[in-house]
Amino acid sequence: MADPNWWRQAAVYQIYPRSFADANGDGIGDLQGITAKVPYLRELGVDAVWLSPFYPSALADGGYDVDDYRDVDPKIGTLEDFDRMVAALHEAGIKLIADIVPNHSSNRHAWFQEALAAGPGSPERERYIFRDGRGEHGELPPTDWESVFGGPMWHRVTEPDGQPGQWYLHIFAPEQPDFNWQNRQVREDFLTTLRFWSDRGVDGFRIDVAHGLTKNLEGALPTKAELDARKHATDGFVDGSHPYWDRDEVHEIYAEWRTLFDSYDPPRTAVAEAWVHADRLARYAHPEGLGQAFNFDLLLADFDAASFREVTTKGLDEAARSGASSTWVFSNHDVVRHATRYGLPVTEHPHTGKDWLLRGGARSEVDTELGERRARAATLFQLALPGSAYLYQGEELGLHEVGDLPDSARQDPSFYRNPGKEIGRDGCRVPLPWSSQGPSFGFGDGGAHLPQPAWFAHYSVQSQDGTAGSTLEMYRAALKLRRELQTEERLHWLASGHEQVLSFERPGGWVVITNFGNEPVDLPAGEVMLASSELNEATLPGATTVWLRH
């Protein structure tokens, strides 16, 4: 019988499909490429794959601008390819979590094209958020709000008669118009989409921008300055009163989704991407809602014992409060890879790497050895924690951020809409190196849609496969041991005697010790099961994690 709680302590591997493996040699990763690499994923030892958007898209935002929610982008495959991929994953004992983008569609979506053609006041426009502009002739946007990617949050359309007309809301890029979730047709269509993929074998869903969706744009709307002032006030928006983020009504939607998810055996899982105040995260993770929510605090923390302990304790407390399990993550498709962040000078805010990127992202400024050592230590700490571990493709290779991509190669809309303020997220989306040579280091027979640097050869799967002490072999060993050792979702902190050393015990008698400092410390007695770096007799070097058995 399938375990309905498989997700609670799963190791989930995120695949950004266009950059994972290219089977047809056109420079873009595809579903056939993923299917071909299922043996690699099985040997790695992950429990599930989270697949970033694979839907038809113009790639105005890396696939998060969706043209059709119930199809596959022809550039990366077909529905039949999808079915074969699901079957191969399931045969290997690996679940599939699909990315769903409910806050907005693309501007090429059939509904949005119908809305443009139908004109103001039409039922077609009610599926999105259209408003008349301010000013004598409606020439000013309804508000002065700024989009996440920079520039106005409203875009004016040309009406069917050729005249300048209404404005539509887009929290992100203009190519991503926001849905109107007060419209019942929108809600029903997404229920149809969730059934469509669940019926094809999808085991769960990652909900993009889960704290968006519902809005309150009636009456007098606050200015950007007023929103900013309220955001930085003591109470922030913890009462759910923000006009377009984290409103209470969004949970009515997820309660309806949960009913659908629970109609399957086993129930479909869901995890929310919700950047909200800690006091409000539990509602997304509640069993009557999505069931789980990302905790990004560990990703944002400095490599520091006190910070890691505080984040871990808070995360476990929040999970207990919601009834969900904790989630832990260091890298994903939106942030600078953590091997690089941990190798940056402390003055450069290593939890984001933004300053380094804006300065040119030179590899010479990164202490790559220190970054990789810390990243390996952090990973062993993460994989020992109760709850789900989310891994991003390439981190098992110790892969670094490609910070110095030429401007001509960049694809992220935030780079073009916020010049001088944002570089974008392309550096963590560069296609993976599978071999140490070839036109795209084994990614495909041709080139790669983002240029790969020469130093990728050193980090390739080929160069690490079977190599003792490599990052890849450490991940394989850790994931295997994690399955064998995993038990109840709790830990007990132990006294370490050192300010920069954290130690905790998991049920079953295994102990995890991380030295966040630079100097070695004495290692307690016990059987060493795994260490993130080579041990020197009975001492634990700096930036090292060890798993011990009593």
N, C-alpha and C positions, 0 to 999 in steps of 0.2 A: 504494500500500500504506500502511495506517495506521501511523504512527510509534509503536512501543511505548514510547518514551521521551519522549512529548510533555509529560509532567508535570514533567520534571526542571527546566525553566526557564519554567514556565507562569505567566502572570498570572491568578490565580483571584479571582473576584468573589463575595463571600458575599452571598446574599439571605436575609433574614429574611422569609419569605413573607407573614406577616400584616401587615407594615409596608412592603411594596415598592410595590404598585399594586393598587387595588381596582376590578375590572371591573364588579361588579354593584351598587355603591353602598351596601353594607351596613356599611361602616366597617371591614371586615377585608380585608386583601390576599388575593389568590387566584391560582390557577394561570393563569387566563385573563388576569389582569392582567400576569403575568410574560410570557406569550406575546406580548401586545400591545407589550411593551417590548423585545422581542428586537432590533428595529432600533437602539434606543438602545444596547444592550449591544454590538452589532456595531460601531457607530460609535465607542464608547468604546475598543474594541480589546482586550478581554479574551479569553483563551484558553479559560477554563472558568468555569462557575458552580458554586459550592457552595451547595446548597439546604438551609437549616436545616429541622428536622422539619416535615413536611406531613401527618403521619399523624393519624387520629382521636385526639382528646385533649380532656380537660376543661380544659386549660391551667393546671393546678396549678403548672407550671413552664415556661410559655411554649412548650408543645409537646414538651418533653423528658419528659413523662409520656405514654407511648404506649399506646393501647388496642388497636391492631391494626397490626402491622408490615407488613402486605401490603395496605394500602388507603390512601385519601386522605380526609382530614377533609372531610365534606360541606360544612362552612362555607367551605372554600377550593377545592373542586372534586371531580372524579371521576377514576377511572383513565383514562377517555377523554381528559379534559383534560390529564392527565399525559402521555399518549402524544403529544398534539398539541404540548405544550410541548417535549418532547424532540425531536420532529421539526423544530420551528421552530429550536431551538438548533443542532441538527446541520446543518441547511441553511445556517445562518449561520456554520458553522465553529467552533461553540462546544461544548465538552464539558460533561458534567453530572456533578457529584460530589454524591451523596446523603448526608445525615446519618444515621448509624445509632446507636441508643442501646441497647447491649447489657448495660449494668450492671444495669438495672432496667426494669420495665414500669410501667404505671400500675396503680392499685388497681382500675381498671375492666376490666382485661384479663381475657379469658375464663378463662385459667388461674388467675388469682388468685381470681376468684370461685369457681371449682371448689375451690380450696384451702381457702377459708373454709367452704364447705359440707361438705367431706369430713371435716374433723376431724383431730386429732393422729395422727401415725403413718401417714397415708395417702400413697399415691404422688403424689397431687395436691400435697400440701404439700412434697414433696421437690423440687419445681421451684423453690421459694423457700427462704428461710432462716428457719425457725421454731424457736424454742427455748422451753423452760419457763422461767418466771421464778424469781428468787431469793426468799427469804423463806419464812415458814411456809406461806403460801397462794399462792406464786408471784406475789405482788403487786409485786415489784420487778423491774425489767428485768434481763436476763441480764448486762449490763455497764453502767457509768456513762458510756459514750461519748456524745459530743455530735455531732449531725448537722452537715453542712456548712451547712445553713440555720438552725442553732440549735435548741435543745431536744434531748430524748433521741433517740438513734439507733434506739430500739426502740419499737414500738407494740403495745399489747395488744389482742387480738381478743376478740370475744364468740363463744363456741362455738355450734354448732348447737342445743345444749340450753338456750341462753340464759345460761350461766354464763361468768364471766370466764375466759379461757383462756390460750393461748400468746402469745408475743410474736414479731413478725417484724422483721427488720433492714431499715432504710432509711437509707442513707448520706446521702440528700438529704431530700426532704419525705416525710411519712407516706403521701402519695398515690403514692410511687415505691418500692414494695417491691423489694428486690434479688433477682435471680435466683440460684439455686444452680448455678454452672457446673461442679460435680462431677457433675451430673445429665446423662446422655447425651442425654436427650430435649431438654433446653435447647440443647445443642450442635447437634443435628440440626436443630432448628427454625430456628436462625439461619442455618445453611447453606442451608436452603430459602428463607429470606428473601433472602439475598444472591443466590441464583440467580434468584429472582423478579424483582428489580429489574435485575440484569444482563441478563436476557433481554428486558427492556423497554427496553434501550438505555442504562442508566446506565453511565458510563465509569469511575467510581471511587466510593470511599466515604470519608467523614470519620468516624472512630470516636470517639464521645463517651466520655469517662472511660475511655480505653483502658487505663489503669493500675489500673482496678478489677477487676471480674469475679471473679477467683479469691480465695478467702478461706481462712484456717485458723482455725476457731473451736472447735477441740477442746482439751480439757484446761483447765488454769488460764489464764484470760485476763488480760492486763494491765489495770490501771485507766487511766483517762484521764490521771492525773498521771504514771504510769509511761510511757505513750506520749509525753506531752509532753516528759518529761525525756530520753528516748531520742532524740526528734526533734532536740533542740537539742544533743545530744552530738556529739563530733567525728566519729564514724563514722555518725551518723544511722541510717538503715535501708538503707545501701548494700548490705547482704548479702541483701536481699529477704525479711527476716524480719517485716515489718509484717503484722499479722493481716488487713488488708483493702486495703492499697495496694501496688501494684508488686511482686507476688509473682512468682517465677520461672516458676511453672506457667502463667501467663497466656500465655506465648509458645508453649506447646503448642497453644493455641487458634488463635493467629495463623498458626502454621505450617500448620495445617489449612485456614485461610482462604486462605492464599497458594496452596495447591494448587488450590483452587477458582478463584481469580482467574486463575491461569495457564492454566486450561483454556479461556479465552476468547482470541480473536484480534481485536484486540490484548488483552493481559492487562489485567484491571481493576486500577486503582490503589487505593491506600489511604493515608491520612495519619492518624496517631495524635494525639489530644489527650491527652498524657501529662505531667502535672505531676510530674516525677521528678527525682532528682539527675542532674546532667549526665553522670556516669559510667555511668548506666543507660539513657540515652535511645537510645543506638545500637542496642540490642537491638530496640526498636520499629521503628526505621528500616531494619533489616537487610533485604536482598533476599529472604531466606527467611521474613521476617515480613510486616509491613504495608508496608514499603518506603519509608516517609517518616514523619517525626514533626514536629510543630510545635516551633519554637524561639521561646519567648516572651521571650528575654532582651532583644531590641531593644525590645520593647514596654515592658519594665520599666526601661529605661535612661533616665537623665537626658539632656537635650539637651546633650551634652558630647562633645568630640572624643575624649578618652581612653576614655570609656565606649563610644562607638560602635565605635572601633577594636578594643577588647578583645573586645566581643561578636561583632563580625564575624569576627575571627580565630578565636575559639573555635568559632563556628558552622561555619566552613569546615573546621576541623580535625575536628570531630565528624562532619561529612558524609563526609569522606574516610575516616574510621575505619569508618563503617557501610556505605559503598558507596551511600548515598542522595545526594540533593541537598539543599542547605540550604533552609530555609523562613524567610521574613521577614514580620513582621506588626506593625502598629501599633495597629489597632483591630479589634474584633469585637463580637458581641452580648453579651459579658459584662463589658466594661470601659468606662470613661469615654473618650469620643472624644478622639483625640490632639490635635486642634486646640485643645481646651479644656485638656487636661493641660499642653500646652506654654505656655499663656497664664496659668497660675497662678503665684503667687509661689513661689520655690524652697523656702520654709519649709513649703509645703503639700504636699510630696511629689508633684511633678507627674507622677511615673510611675504614680500610682494615682488621684489626685483624690479619695480617700475622705474626707479631712478637710473638704474644700470641700463635698462632698455632705452630710455630717453637719451642717454648719453652715447648711445651707439651700440651697446651690447657686445663690447669686445670680449672675446674669450680670454685674452691675456689678463683681464681684471678679475677673473674667477680663479680661486684656489680650487682647482678641479679635484685634487686628491682629497682635500679636507671636505669638500662638498659631498663627494661620493662616500667617504667614510661616515659622515654624519647621516647621510640619507640611508645607508644600510643599517645603521644603528636605530634610526627612527622607524624603519620598516619592521625590524624585529620587535621593537616596542609595540608598534601598531598591531602586528599579527598575533601578539600574545594577549591583546585586550579582548574582553568579552564583547560580543556584538559583531557587526558586519565590517569587513575591510574592503574598501573600494580602491582598486589599483588601476593606473592609467597605462595604456599600451606604451612600452618602451622603458618604463621605470625599472622593469626587471632586468634591463640591460645596463642600468646606471646612466641612461641617456641624459645628456644635458640639453638645455635650451639653445636653439640656434638664434642668438640675439642680434646678429649682424646681417640679416637678410637684406639684399638690395631693395630699395624702395620699389623698383619696377616689378619685383616678384611678389610683393605683399598683396593679400586678398581681403584682409579683415576690414569691414566698413568703418570700424572705429579709427583706423589709421587715416582714412581719407576724410572723415567728418570732423576729426579733432586733431588737425595737424599741429605738431609741436607739443601736444598734451598726451597723446596716446600713440603707441607703436602698434598695438594690436596683439592678437593671439596666435599669429602664424608660426612663431618660433617653436611652439610646443606641438604643432600639427605637421611638422615636416615628416614625410614618409619614413617608415622604419628601415633600418639596415639589416637585411637578413644574411648577406654574405659580405666578404671583405673586399670584393671587387665587382666589376660590372658597371653598366651605365647608371644604375640606380641602386647599387649595393644589394641586389637580389630582390628589391621591391617589385620589379617587373622586368620584362625584356627591353622596355624602352626607358624613357627618362622618368622623372617624377614631377608632379604638378607644383611642388615647392622644391627649390634647390637644396641638395644635401651637401654639407661640407665634407672635405676630405677626411677629417678626423672621425667621421662616422664609422670608418672601417674598423677602428679599434674597438668599437662598442657593438659590433655586429653579432648576431646569433652565432654565426659560424665561428667567430673568434673566441666565443665563450662556452659553447656547447662542449661539455665534458671536461672543461678546464677547471681543475681544483682551485677553489678560492675565488672564482669569478662571481660577479653579481648575479648572473643568471642561475648558476648552480646553488647559490645561497637562497634565492627565492624558491627554487624547486624543493630544496631540503626543508625550508621553513614551512611551506604550504603543506608538504606531506606530514611533517610533525604536527602542525596545527590540527589537521584532521584527527590524528591519533590521540592528541592530548585534550582537545576541546571538550568542555564539560559545562557545568552550570555557569550562568551569566553573572559572575561576581568575581571580585578579587579582594585581597587583603593587603594593605600597605604594610611594609616592613621597615623597621629602622635601619638606615644604611650607615649612619655615622659620618656621612660626608654631605656637604651642602649641595654638591653637584652630582650626586648619585641617587637614583631612584630604584627602589626594590619593591616588588610585590609578589604575592603568592597566589596561584590559581588552584581551585579545587583539584585534587588528584596528586598534590605534592610537588608541583613544579614551580620554580621560582624564576623571575625575570629581573635582571639587574642591568641598568643602563648608566654608564659613566658619561655625563654630559660635559665634564671638564676636559682639561688638556693633560693632566698628570695621571699616571696609573694609580690604581688603588688595589688593596688586597681583595682577593676573591674568596668568598666563603667555601667551605668544603661541600662537595657534591659532584654528581656525575654531569659533566658538560655535554649537553645534547647538541647545542649549536651556538655559534658565536658569529657576530657580524664582521669580525676581523680576527687575525691570528692572535692567539693568546701566548703570553710569555710566562710559562710555568703557572704559578698561582696568583697572577696579577691580572687586573682588568685594565687595558689601556684606555686612554681618553677616547671619546666619541666611539664607544663600543657597547653593544648589548650582548648579553649572554643568557641562554636558557639553561637552567640547572635542574636536575632532579635530586630531591632529597634522598 
